[in-house]
Amino acid sequence: MRLKPKEVTCECGHTSVIDRDTDWCTKCCNRIFYTEKGRRYGKINTFYMYVVAGGVICFLTYVFVELILTPTLKF
């Protein structure tokens, strides 16, 4: 969804005009946000994805140890 164009300054000091919720700085390649609310949601979503990825890795490790490694080592 397109928003009204807004001039946003990145942490590196580069100024960009964006018309979306989030975009990438052309100078330092960091994410820039249209509003501070979007920045907060971006941090929450990033944390959520790290937790989900960690959970999947732990689950796959558990399945490997319990279903494959344990029966193989009993013989």
N, C-alpha and C positions, 0 to 999 in steps of 0.2 A: 504494500500500500504506500503510495507516494504522499509525502507530507509537504508543507510549505518549505521552500528552501531556507536553510538556516546556516549561518556561519559559525563553525565550531573550531575551537583551538585544541590541538592535541597536547599531550604531556610534553612532547619534544619542542613545542612552540610553533609548529606548522599550523596554518589556518586553512580549513577546507570548508566548502559549501556542500552540505548533505541534504537529501530529501527523503531519507529512509530512517528507520529506527537505529540502525547501526551500519557502519561502513568501515573501511580500512584507510589509515593514514597513508598517503602516497610517499611520504618521506621516510618514516620509521617502521611501517607495516604493523602498527598497533591498532587495535579496535578503537574507534571513536563512536560516541553515542549521541543521539539527538537530545535526550534528556538525562538527568541524573537518575530518574527512576529506571530507565533502560540500563544504565551502568550497574545499578544494584541487581537487577534481574539477570544481567549477564554474568555477574560474579556468582550468584546463586545457581544458575544453570551450569556453569563450569564446575562448581563444587559437586553438584548432583551427578554430573557425568563421570567425574573422578571416582565417586562412591560406587556408582553402578559398575564401572570398569573393574574396580577393585573387588567388588562382590562376585563378578563373573569369574575373575581369575581365581579367587579363593574357592568358589564352587567347583570349577574344573579341576583344581588341584585335589580337592577332597574326593571327587569322583575317581580321578586317576589312582589315588592312593588306596581307596577302599575297594574299588571294583577291579582294578588291573594289577596293581603292585602287590597287595596283600595275598591274593590267591596264588600268584606266581611264586612268591617267596616261601610259601608253606611247604612246597615239595622239596 
